[in-house]
Amino acid sequence: MLAVIGALGVAFALVLLLTPVSTHIIDAPCGSVLVPTKVHYSDAGELVFANTPSCREVRMARLPIGVVVGAAGLVFVVASLATGRRRA
């Protein structure tokens, strides 16, 4: 049972970190926390790839909850493995 809860926690954390986010400030897609979208612009005729600050802020706002959920899921998985070894 602990392993299932842990696996669900890790899966939910991955969904949180891989789901694209959007900001209402710009119309460009921001990507996800783990796979950000590169926004490009031209600077003196040179194409520059950069993440806009508003997208970075929206992505980083989701980071703490994703890390907490993932860490909790891993704790459940480790607890499941530890109790399983004690029973054997």
C-alpha positions, 0 to 999 in steps of 0.5 A: 500500500505504501508503494502505491501511495509513493508511486502516485506521489512521484507520478503526480510530482512529474505531472506537476513539473512537466505540465506547461504553465501559462502567464497572463502577461505575455501570449507566448507559451512558457513550457513546464518547470522541467522543459521550459520553452525557449523564447527568442528575440532579435538583438542587433540582428542576432537571434537570442534565446532567453526565457522571459522573466514572467515565464520564469516566475510562473514556472518557479512558483510551481517548483516548491509544490512539485518538489514537496510532492515528489519528496513525499512520494519518495519517502513512501517508496523508501518506507515501503521498501524498508518495511518489506525487507523487515518482513522477509 
